[in-house]
Amino acid sequence: MAVLIATLAALFGLVAPAGAVRLKDIATIEGVRANQLWGYGLVTGLNGTGDSQQAIFTVQSVLDLLRRRGVVVNVDPRQLQVKNVGAVVVTATLPPFARQGSQVDAQVSSLGDAKSLQGGTLLATPLFGGDGQVYAVAQGAVSLGGGFAARGPGASAQKSHPTAGLVPQGALVEREVPVLLGADGTLTIALNRPDFTTAARVSRAINEVLGRPAAHSTDAGTVAVQLIGTSNEEAVETATAIERVDVTPDTAARVVFNERTGTVVIGNDVRILPVAIAHGSLQVTVKTDFGVSQPAPFSQGKTVVVPDTSIAVQEGEKRNLAVLKGGVSLGELVAGLNALGVTPQDLMAILQAIKAAGALEAELEII
């Protein structure tokens, strides 16, 4: 781990400040967005790996399906077994400018207690948007991407996740989502990460490309571009001209911790004030051995197990105070902490202590 930290420190120390990126990579045009769709359906053709009789909603869905098709089934739902059918939730993402007849991928995931969806076929499933309208219909063979599940008496084998799969290009768009660009004579750009400095830089870059003072930032996350007219053609041409504008985004100094994986990510703009750090560790080991106490022959004693517990306390290697000068860069900060032999977990504690002391000029974020 120490070698990994040292390597990262050396690499980050050589990285130049963040350069310019395309506007289309850090912002979106308002109104040009994807929409989430979902629906409830049935997957048939399963080899006995579908929902059990306990999934009453699956049985009821099969009966309703047959009745709608004119098949009269007078049977108690509690006595019907549909091991070859599984109830699923179907989701899809409707991209912007999708036209009627376009095809998009559909994700299916088991809703009941099916063991596997391998070999199944999704029946026609309406996909609804947030407004309750049907925007697409999904149907087709379910692909698990190489996943499978097999079970037998006393043994089982499984690869990947067999209760979720994909229907490639299985959702057919039936309703279009209209996108009106520049309807009010304004093209609005929304930054993915709001920042006042970045918004100002975007406005200046757009004005340089268009050759007129058309753009101005309304807040930290929005830049409004005034169009000459209100036609959709002009809006498209303006969007095409500005989406490849090079902008250098500005970001806040931030240190991100992931306690689950022990990952620490330190932004390039992180700076610290003069501070001295001492780091040490204390290791306590508790070990218990079990012995047997055997009584003398012909005595009335009993054989018993006697625990023998030993406790060892070992203090970590002696560390001297390490002084970090004020305003050090990312590479110098990591190199200085690495010289103390810290682990990622210790690094989290040290940076939190530096922040508490008021010497860390950055935000701490735990994810």
ABEGO torsion letter per residue (X at the ends): XAAAAAAAAAAAAABBBBBBBBAAAABBBBGBBBBBBBBBBBBBGBBGABBBAABAAAAAAAAAAAAAAGBBBBBBAAABBBAABBBBBBBBBBBBGBBBGBBBBBBBBBABABABABGBBBBBBBBBBAAGBBABBBBEBBBAGGBBBBBBBGBBBBBEBAABBBBBGABBBABBBBBBBGAAGBBBBBBABBBAAAAAAAAAAAAAAAGBBABBBABAABBBBBBABABAAAAAAAAAAAAABBBBBBBBBBBBBBAAAGBBBBBAABBBBBBBBBBBBBBBBBBBBBBBBBBBBGBABBBBBBBBBBBBBBBBBBBBBBBBBBGBBAAAAAAAAAAAGBBAAAAAAAAAAAAAAGABBBBBBBX
